[in-house]
Amino acid sequence: MKSDLIPALRGMAVALAVFIFMVPMVRAQQAATSSGPTSNATEPEAQDLREQVRQLRTLVEQMRAENAASRAEMHQLRKDLQETRAMLENSPQSGEVAQQEPVASGIAELSSAAMAESSPPHSPELDQRVQKLEETTSLLGSKVDEQYQTKVESASKYRARLHGIILMNAFRNVGGSDNLDQPTYSEPVFPGWPATTMGATLRQSQIGLEVFGPTVFGAKTSADIQMDFSGGFPGTGNGVNFGIVRLQTASMRLDWANTSVVAGQDQLFISPLSPSSFASLAIPAFAFGGNLWGWTPQLRVEHRFAVGDQQTITMQAGVLDNLDWETPYNPFYRIAQAGEYSGQPAYAFRTAWSRPVKDHPLSFGVAGYYGRQTWRWDRPVDAWAGMADWQVPIVRRLSLSGEFYRGRGIGGLGGAIGTSILYGGDPTDPLTPIRGLNAAGGWSQLKVQVTPKLELNGAVAVDNAFASDVRGFAIDDNNFGPILGRNESALANAIFRPRSDLVLSAELKRLRTFPVYSAATTTNQVNLSVGILF
């Protein structure tokens, strides 16, 4: 390349000029000393000197021509780079700032280096600038290659982004529970079996794909799907290590400036918060223990109002698939359950106020839920709930968050430890009365952000099914197992992020569960987690 020849040509020209000028001067000095200024020997030397000066001028002119051509190339390169940067900024992929920053930065450096090349041809800094240009070009090329390798290509022209976490959990339990690696409530230890267990799992790893679509009626469109491997175990040896893929959420969004429409299977918008925990990702921490949750098909509308100084009021309303936590009646075909037999969806709304306080959210929200259930033999139950949630920054590194609920028949949302109704007798008898189970509960978490990379969390929770609804009306045998009256939970963890894509966590969890007709049981778990986010 011409840009590579410029330093070499200039160096040769300078050396030649020095040699040409120095040699005649030495010879002239020697001749002047021996013959005097009138000696005829100086005439041939003067002619040689004139010839050498002419040759030097010719070389200088050639070098100037080469440098002019190089400057023209640099000018064209700078123009091309500016056009490329403009195309990147106006590209549909401009929303992915994290991927374009390295390329934009490299282009800016390369453009600056190209502009520097327009300095005078004899600038003493020319060598350094050319070298910097070469290094920057090499860096830019490597960054473009890296971006190309990490890009997710979709069948359409729209951008897609892969995300998720590879998570390993190692755990040790003392006491029985409903689920060994992700316990939600305590159970008695089976007779003859040890009370201590230990194991590890990767089935809480998650993988998701986010797609950014076109602008429709002024709204930005996007979709997201997320899955894990906690859908059960295959019936084979060591099947506990071969978790089955399970759909968590899959939703589509239309986002205007102040309004959003969301359709798909998504989290409960009436219960938006959860405690911070990497020991429980397959289901949120404190599920069936005071934290209402669900991945429910729904259609909702959200609208945001700006009021006052950085204050926002958010209103949400939607319809949801009317579920009640019944297990499927058939592993291959979908059969209607009590909520769906009602012939109508469940209804929910939420309103919240929020504002930032020193880069932390301060918010309060209230929500309501209603769903009618029609059980066998045309026995109706009206399920309802009222909720509240809050996030309060106490001081710069200390914050408080939590939720509270009160409702009836909300086992489908995780209330009353997953129990919606009680049978007053034989469930198969059409004359047996039923009753929606009342429950109240909630959770609260205190977070300490020790450093930007280290946080400490402590949280407590309770889910209380009203024992007064149970006693004198239902017995365990009529409800397909023990009726759980209260579930108390507590956890403490440390989450360390040495890098943005690496997570290390240690957590201690304690569960204490009170059946209505038997003694309470306790389970303790120590959980160590390591995860790589992508």
C-alpha positions in Angstrom: 0.0 0.0 0.0 1.1 3.6 -0.7 0.6 4.5 2.9 3.2 1.9 3.9 5.8 3.3 1.4 5.7 6.9 2.7 7.8 6.4 5.8 10.4 4.4 3.9 10.7 6.9 1.0 10.9 9.8 3.3 13.7 8.2 5.4 15.7 7.3 2.3 15.3 10.9 1.0 16.4 12.5 4.2 19.5 10.2 4.4 20.4 10.8 0.8 20.0 14.6 1.2 22.3 14.6 4.3 24.9 12.5 2.4 24.8 14.6 -0.7 25.1 17.9 1.2 27.8 16.7 3.6 30.2 15.1 1.1 30.6 18.1 -1.2 31.0 20.5 1.8 33.8 18.4 3.1 35.5 18.2 -0.2 35.1 21.9 -0.8 36.6 22.6 2.6 39.6 20.4 1.8 40.1 22.0 -1.6 39.8 25.5 -0.2 42.4 24.8 2.4 45.0 23.4 -0.1 44.4 25.6 -3.2 42.7 28.8 -2.0 39.5 30.3 -3.2 40.7 30.9 -6.8 41.6 27.3 -7.5 40.2 25.9 -10.8 39.5 22.5 -9.1 36.3 23.9 -7.5 34.5 24.1 -10.9 34.0 20.3 -11.4 32.9 20.0 -7.8 30.4 22.8 -8.2 28.9 21.1 -11.2 28.7 17.8 -9.2 27.0 19.7 -6.4 24.5 21.3 -8.8 23.7 17.9 -10.3 23.2 16.3 -6.9 20.9 19.2 -5.9 18.9 18.6 -9.0 18.5 14.9 -8.2 17.5 15.8 -4.7 14.9 18.2 -5.9 13.6 15.4 -8.2 13.3 13.0 -5.3 11.6 15.6 -3.1 9.1 16.3 -5.8 8.4 12.6 -6.2 7.9 12.3 -2.4 5.5 15.3 -2.5 3.5 13.6 -5.2 3.3 10.4 -3.3 2.3 12.3 -0.1 -0.4 14.2 -2.0 -1.8 10.9 -3.3 -1.7 9.5 0.2 -3.6 12.5 1.5 -6.2 12.1 -1.2 -6.6 8.5 -0.1 -6.9 9.5 3.5 -9.6 12.1 2.7 -11.6 9.4 0.8 -11.1 7.0 3.7 -12.3 9.5 6.2 -15.4 10.2 4.0 -16.2 6.5 3.8 -15.8 6.1 7.6 -18.2 9.0 8.2 -20.7 7.5 5.9 -20.4 4.1 7.6 -20.8 5.6 11.1 -23.9 7.5 9.9 -25.3 4.2 8.5 -24.7 2.4 11.8 -26.4 5.2 13.8 -29.4 5.1 11.5 -29.5 1.3 11.2 -32.5 -0.6 12.7 -30.0 -2.3 14.9 -29.0 1.0 16.6 -31.0 0.0 19.7 -28.4 -2.5 20.6 -25.9 -0.1 22.1 -23.8 -2.7 23.9 -22.8 -4.3 20.6 -22.3 -1.1 18.5 -20.2 0.8 21.0 -16.9 -1.0 20.2 -17.4 -0.5 16.5 -18.4 3.1 16.8 -15.5 3.7 19.1 -13.1 2.1 16.6 -14.5 4.2 13.8 -14.1 7.4 15.8 -10.5 6.5 16.5 -9.8 5.6 12.9 -11.5 8.8 11.7 -9.3 10.9 14.0 -6.2 9.1 12.8 -7.2 9.8 9.2 -7.8 13.5 9.9 -4.4 13.6 11.5 -2.8 12.4 8.2 -3.8 15.8 6.6 -0.9 17.5 8.5 2.1 18.9 6.5 4.2 16.2 4.8 7.3 17.0 6.8 5.6 16.9 10.2 7.8 15.1 12.7 4.8 13.3 14.1 3.9 11.7 10.8 5.5 8.3 11.6 3.7 8.0 14.9 0.3 8.9 13.3 0.7 6.4 10.5 1.6 3.8 13.0 -1.4 4.7 15.1 -3.6 4.5 12.0 -2.3 0.9 11.3 -2.9 -0.2 14.9 -6.4 1.3 15.0 -7.3 -0.3 11.7 -6.2 -3.7 13.0 -8.2 -3.1 16.2 -11.3 -2.1 14.3 -11.1 -5.2 12.2 -10.9 -7.5 15.2 -13.8 -5.8 16.8 -15.9 -6.1 13.7 -15.0 -9.8 13.5 -16.0 -10.3 17.1 -19.3 -8.6 16.5 -20.0 -10.7 13.5 -19.2 -13.9 15.5 -21.6 -13.0 18.3 -24.5 -11.8 16.2 -27.7 -13.9 16.2 -29.2 -14.1 12.7 -32.9 -14.3 12.3 -34.9 -15.5 9.2 -36.3 -11.9 8.9 -34.4 -8.7 8.5 -35.1 -7.7 12.1 -32.6 -8.0 15.0 -32.7 -10.9 17.5 -30.8 -11.2 20.8 -30.0 -14.4 22.6 -29.9 -14.2 26.4 -29.9 -16.5 29.4 -27.9 -18.0 32.2 -26.0 -21.2 32.7 -26.5 -21.8 36.4 -25.2 -24.6 38.7 -26.7 -25.0 42.2 -25.1 -27.2 44.9 -27.2 -27.8 47.9 -27.4 -29.5 51.3 -30.8 -30.0 53.1 -31.6 -30.9 56.6 -35.2 -32.0 56.8 -37.9 -33.1 54.3 -39.5 -30.9 51.7 -41.7 -31.0 48.6 -38.8 -30.5 46.2 -35.2 -31.4 47.0 -33.3 -28.7 45.0 -36.0 -26.0 45.1 -38.0 -26.5 48.3 -41.1 -24.3 48.8 -42.5 -25.9 52.0 -41.3 -28.4 54.6 -42.6 -32.0 55.0 -41.9 -34.8 57.5 -38.9 -37.1 56.7 -40.1 -40.5 55.5 -39.6 -43.2 58.2 -36.4 -45.0 57.9 -34.7 -42.4 55.7 -31.9 -40.0 56.7 -32.9 -36.3 57.4 -29.8 -34.9 55.5 -29.5 -34.8 51.7 -27.1 -33.3 49.3 -26.9 -32.8 45.6 -26.4 -30.5 42.6 -28.4 -29.4 39.6 -28.2 -27.3 36.4 -31.9 -27.5 35.6 -32.5 -23.9 36.6 -30.4 -22.7 33.7 -32.4 -20.5 31.4 -32.3 -19.6 27.7 -34.2 -16.9 26.0 -34.6 -15.1 22.7 -35.7 -11.5 22.2 -36.8 -10.3 18.8 -37.2 -6.6 17.8 -39.7 -6.1 15.1 -40.9 -3.2 12.9 -42.7 0.0 14.0 -46.5 -0.5 13.6 -48.9 2.4 14.0 -46.1 4.3 15.8 -45.4 1.5 18.2 -42.2 -0.4 18.6 -42.8 -4.1 18.4 -40.9 -6.9 20.2 -41.2 -10.4 21.4 -39.5 -12.5 24.0 -39.5 -16.2 24.8 -37.8 -17.8 27.9 -37.3 -21.4 28.9 -35.6 -23.5 31.6 -35.0 -27.2 32.2 -37.3 -27.7 35.2 -40.2 -29.4 33.3 -39.7 -32.8 35.1 -37.4 -35.8 34.8 -37.3 -38.5 32.1 -37.9 -42.1 33.3 -34.3 -43.3 32.9 -31.3 -43.9 35.0 -29.9 -40.7 36.5 -32.9 -38.9 35.0 -32.6 -36.3 37.7 -29.7 -34.8 35.7 -31.7 -34.6 32.4 -34.2 -31.9 33.1 -37.0 -31.5 30.5 -37.3 -28.2 28.7 -40.2 -26.1 30.1 -41.8 -22.9 28.8 -41.7 -20.0 31.2 -42.8 -17.0 29.3 -43.5 -16.0 25.7 -44.9 -12.6 25.1 -45.3 -9.9 22.4 -45.3 -6.2 23.0 -46.4 -3.0 21.3 -44.7 0.0 23.0 -45.7 3.6 22.4 -44.2 6.5 24.3 -46.7 6.2 27.2 -48.7 3.1 26.4 -48.0 -0.6 26.0 -50.0 -3.6 25.0 -48.7 -7.0 26.0 -50.1 -10.4 24.8 -48.7 -13.8 25.7 -47.7 -15.9 28.7 -46.0 -13.6 31.1 -45.5 -13.0 34.8 -48.3 -11.7 37.0 -48.3 -7.9 36.6 -50.3 -7.6 39.8 -47.4 -9.2 41.7 -44.3 -7.6 40.0 -41.6 -8.0 42.6 -39.7 -11.0 44.0 -36.8 -11.4 46.5 -33.3 -11.5 45.1 -32.1 -15.1 44.9 -30.1 -17.3 42.5 -31.0 -20.4 44.6 -34.6 -20.3 43.2 -35.0 -19.3 39.5 -37.2 -22.1 38.3 -39.9 -20.5 40.5 -39.5 -17.2 42.3 -38.2 -17.2 45.9 -41.0 -17.7 48.5 -43.4 -19.2 46.0 -46.2 -20.8 48.0 -44.8 -19.0 51.0 -46.1 -15.4 50.7 -45.0 -14.5 47.2 -47.9 -14.6 44.6 -46.6 -15.7 41.2 -47.6 -17.3 38.0 -46.6 -17.5 34.3 -50.1 -17.0 32.9 -51.4 -16.4 29.4 -52.8 -12.9 29.4 -53.7 -9.7 27.5 -53.0 -6.4 29.2 -52.8 -2.7 28.6 -50.4 -0.4 30.4 -50.5 3.4 30.5 -48.0 5.8 32.1 -48.8 9.3 33.3 -46.0 11.8 34.1 -47.0 13.9 37.1 -44.8 16.5 38.9 -41.0 16.3 39.1 -39.9 12.8 37.7 -43.0 11.2 39.1 -45.0 8.5 37.2 -48.3 6.9 37.7 -48.8 3.6 36.0 -52.1 1.9 35.3 -52.4 -1.7 34.1 -55.5 -3.8 33.3 -55.9 -7.1 31.7 -57.6 -10.5 31.4 -55.8 -13.8 32.3 -56.3 -17.5 31.8 -58.5 -18.5 34.7 -56.4 -21.1 36.6 -56.7 -22.7 40.0 -53.6 -24.9 40.4 -55.2 -28.2 39.4 -52.8 -30.7 37.8 -53.6 -31.7 34.2 -56.0 -34.5 33.8 -54.3 -35.9 30.8 -50.6 -35.7 29.8 -51.3 -35.2 26.1 -54.7 -33.5 25.8 -55.9 -30.3 27.5 -59.0 -30.8 29.5 -60.9 -27.8 31.0 -60.4 -27.1 34.7 -62.7 -25.2 37.1 -61.6 -21.7 36.1 -62.1 -22.5 32.4 -65.5 -24.2 33.1 -66.8 -20.8 34.3 -66.7 -19.6 30.7 -64.9 -16.4 31.4 -61.3 -15.2 32.0 -59.9 -13.8 35.2 -59.7 -10.0 35.5 -56.9 -8.0 37.1 -55.8 -4.4 37.5 -52.9 -2.5 39.1 -52.0 1.1 39.7 -48.6 2.3 41.0 -46.8 5.6 41.8 -43.0 5.8 41.4 -40.1 8.3 41.2 -36.3 7.9 41.3 -34.5 8.7 44.5 -30.7 8.9 44.1 -30.8 6.4 41.2 -33.0 4.0 43.1 -36.8 3.5 42.6 -39.3 4.6 45.2 -42.7 3.1 44.4 -46.0 2.0 45.8 -48.6 -0.1 44.0 -52.0 -1.6 44.7 -53.7 -4.4 42.7 -56.9 -6.4 42.5 -57.9 -9.8 41.0 -61.1 -11.7 40.4 -61.9 -15.0 38.8 -65.0 -17.2 38.9 -64.5 -20.9 39.2 -67.2 -23.6 38.4 -66.4 -26.9 40.0 -68.0 -30.3 39.2 -71.7 -30.5 39.8 -72.0 -26.8 39.1 -70.6 -25.6 42.4 -69.3 -22.0 41.9 -66.5 -20.2 43.9 -65.7 -16.6 43.5 -61.9 -16.2 43.7 -60.5 -12.7 44.5 -57.5 -11.0 46.0 -56.2 -7.6 46.9 -52.4 -6.8 46.8 -49.9 -4.1 47.6 -46.2 -3.8 46.7 -43.5 -1.3 47.6 -39.8 -0.4 47.0 -38.3 2.1 49.4 -34.7 3.3 49.3 -33.8 4.0 53.0 -30.3 5.3 52.5 -27.9 5.3 49.6 -26.9 1.6 49.9 -29.9 0.3 51.8 -33.4 -0.5 50.4 -36.6 -2.2 51.5 -39.0 -4.0 49.2 -42.0 -6.4 49.6 -45.6 -7.4 48.9 -48.7 -8.2 50.8 -51.9 -9.9 49.8 -55.3 -11.0 51.1 -57.7 -13.2 49.1 -59.8 -16.3 48.7 -59.6 -19.3 46.3 -56.3 -18.1 44.8 -54.3 -21.4 44.8 -53.7 -20.7 41.1 -51.6 -17.7 42.1 -49.7 -19.6 44.8 -51.8 -18.4 47.7 -52.8 -20.7 50.6 -49.8 -22.9 49.6 -51.5 -23.8 46.3 -54.9 -24.7 47.7 -58.0 -23.0 46.2 -60.9 -24.8 47.8 -61.9 -27.2 50.6 -64.3 -30.1 50.3 -66.7 -30.7 53.2 -67.0 -34.4 52.4 -66.6 -36.8 49.6 -65.3 -34.8 46.5 -67.2 -37.2 44.1 -70.5 -36.7 45.8 -72.6 -34.0 44.0 -74.1 -32.9 47.4 -70.7 -32.3 49.0 -70.3 -28.6 49.8 -67.1 -26.7 48.9 -65.6 -23.5 50.2 -63.0 -21.2 48.8 -60.0 -21.1 51.2 -59.2 -17.7 52.6 -55.5 -16.7 52.9 -53.2 -13.8 53.7 -49.5 -13.3 53.4 -46.6 -11.4 52.1 -42.8 -11.0 52.2 -40.3 -8.2 52.8 -36.6 -7.9 51.9 -33.8 -5.7 53.1 -31.0 -5.2 50.6 -27.5 -3.8 51.3 -25.4 -2.9 48.3 -22.0 -3.2 49.9 -20.1 -2.4 46.7 -21.2 -2.2 43.1 -20.3 -5.9 42.8 -21.5 -7.2 46.2 -24.9 -7.2 47.7 -26.4 -8.8 50.8 -30.1 -9.7 51.1 -32.2 -10.8 54.0 -35.9 -11.6 53.6 -38.8 -13.1 55.6 -42.2 -14.3 54.3 -45.4 -16.0 55.5 -48.4 -17.6 53.7 -51.3 -18.2 56.1 -54.3 -20.2 55.1 -57.1 -19.5 57.6 -57.3 -22.5 59.9 -60.8 -21.4 60.9 -61.9 -22.2 57.3 -60.6 -25.8 57.7 -61.5 -26.9 61.2 -65.0 -28.3 61.4 -65.5 -28.3 57.6 -62.7 -30.4 55.9 -60.4 -33.2 56.8 -57.2 -34.3 55.2 -58.7 -37.4 53.5 -61.3 -35.2 51.7 -58.7 -33.0 50.2 -56.2 -35.5 48.7 -53.5 -35.0 51.2 -52.6 -32.9 54.3 -54.1 -29.4 54.5 -51.3 -26.9 55.2 -52.3 -24.0 57.4 -49.2 -21.8 57.5 -45.9 -21.7 55.7 -43.1 -19.5 57.1 -39.9 -18.8 55.2 -36.7 -16.8 55.7 -33.5 -16.5 53.6 -30.2 -14.7 53.7 -27.8 -14.5 50.8 -24.7 -12.8 49.4 -24.5 -12.2 45.6 -21.1 -11.3 44.2 -20.6 -10.2 40.6 -16.8 -10.0 39.9 -17.8 -9.4 36.2 -21.0 -8.4 34.6 -21.5 -11.9 33.2 -20.3 -13.9 36.2 -22.4 -14.5 39.3 -21.4 -16.2 42.6 -23.9 -16.6 45.4 -24.3 -18.3 48.8 -27.7 -18.6 50.4 -29.2 -20.0 53.6 -32.9 -20.7 53.6 -35.2 -21.9 56.4 -38.8 -23.3 55.9 -41.2 -24.0 58.7 -44.6 -25.4 57.7 -47.7 -25.9 60.0 -50.3 -28.5 58.8 -53.7 -28.0 60.3 -54.1 -31.5 61.7 -50.4 -32.5 62.4 -47.2 -31.1 63.9 -45.0 -28.5 62.3 -41.9 -29.5 60.4 -38.7 -27.5 59.6 -36.2 -27.7 56.7 -32.9 -25.9 56.3 -31.0 -25.5 53.0 -27.6 -24.2 52.2 -27.3 -23.4 48.5 -24.1 -22.4 46.6 -24.6 -21.0 43.0 -22.3 -20.1 40.2 -23.7 -18.8 36.9 -22.5 -17.3 33.6 -24.9 -14.9 32.0 -25.0 -14.4 28.2 
